[in-house]
């Protein structure tokens, strides 16, 4: 059960080749992206469903697939496929879409029997101008869970898992390389910590967690923010070494800047954490 580096590269290469870029204005590009995600999942052997809503007079789509759909106890993991303005968005967020597709493949091919089902959600409209609004794809999804009979035990939002650099922290002279950062809020600190510990347990990467105050201005910079109000523990996993990608929201966020070998390790560790949450 290992991620395939070539698959990750293939997915990112396709997503970043779509032009015009897959922002909220370019509806055909978003439709092409959604169709690609659907086709890849169906090739893996799982059914998909579309969750659609309207914003600014256009229709937008989440793509959802489920593993062990009969299970009442469930975990959610998702990644957004739209981009900011006129950029290719290799790390933000094609890297995470590629990683999520690989996790779907790994799990499906393994046939693992888990104590919980997993819902994989590929979101649209994470980026401005819809960020922090009820038109975000992740809000649409989270809100749709409110009246179900399912028990949602946690949620992970994948963000920018393809860019890494080595940095030295001045305060203790330690070198943090190839980290996966887990970010959430204090009310779910034990959940945040557990996810981080599971990421490290697979052995190939380090991880640390951040639990921010509920009223901190930027405590939810991704799709995980929309699950807290529905009492679902949720975190963001980001792979920028804790210091940020200098290409963030810039035209330089291209496939050439990504490290696919480290990204492969990241996907393996995320899959391990996801599959072992209740072990």
PENORSUL-V408871 format. One record per run of one state. SS is the DSSP state (2 for helix, 1 for strand, 0 for the rest). FROM is the first residue (numbers start at 1). TO is the last residue. Records with the same first field share a line. If there is no record, write none. Layout:
BEGIN
SS: FROM-TO ; FROM-TO
END
This chain:
BEGIN
0: 1-4 ; 18-26 ; 45-48 ; 56-57 ; 68-72 ; 81-89 ; 111-116 ; 124-136 ; 145-150 ; 160-166 ; 169-174 ; 177-178 ; 202-205 ; 213-224 ; 229-233 ; 239-254 ; 258-259 ; 276-279
2: 5-17 ; 27-44 ; 90-110 ; 137-144 ; 186-201 ; 225-228 ; 255-257 ; 260-275
1: 49-55 ; 58-67 ; 73-80 ; 117-123 ; 151-159 ; 167-168 ; 175-176 ; 179-185 ; 206-212 ; 234-238
END
